[in-house]
Amino acid sequence: MEMKISLSIIILIILFAFIAHTRIQFSPFKIHFYKPLLSIGTFLVVFGIFFISYHFHREGLIKGYGEGCEDMRIEVTKLLKETRDE
């Protein structure tokens, strides 16, 4: 689990550097980001889309289980009434 987290962080840093058009100089050590706001904006958009999809997925699971339980309760009640009448 710890390896996955550290690998994910490294991948995010590399993607941030790639999207921001990073330039690294070693003579006088300097890191320059040409478009840092582009990478931050991209990260926020992806983060937002993830949470929106997670919200609707969770809402669908809750609604689906609720309706399924209600249908099961109705069917069991019908079955019990039918067995009592016989």
Secondary structure, DSSP 8 states (H G I E B T S, - for coil): -HHHHHHHHHHHHHHHHHHTTEEEETTTTEEEES-HHHHHHHHHHHHHHHHHHHHHHHHHHHHHHHHHHHHHHHHHHHHHHHHHH-
